[in-house]
Amino acid sequence: MNENSPELKAFIRENAFLFWYTPDSEKENISHELLVEHIFNYGSLDAVRKLFSIMGIENVAKVFFDATTQSERKKGNYHELTLNYFTLVLSGYASRNIK
């Protein structure tokens, strides 16, 4: 796994409460897939905006669509309304070639 940027690590620290089950020593290096999933499911709208700002909407969309199209289990990690909402949002704002 690639190491997260300092800016992304700071963002993860700001939202550390969302990863309560992850040991503190491992939080800053969580995968992008887990980060996007938890911010979308449990984060605030400000956290979503900041995630887009740090990672870029294209990269976030790629992580989201890769996860939700890989398997039903990964798709099932998203709340039904969250999955529907971000599928619509990211399909409308991100390039079509990321799917």
Buried (B, 14 or more C-beta within 10 A) or exposed (E): EEEBEEEBBEBBEEBEEBBEEBEEEEBBBBEBBBBBBBBBBBBEEEBBEBBBEBBEBBBBBBBBBBBBEEEEEBEEBBEEEBBEEBBEBBEEEBEEEBB
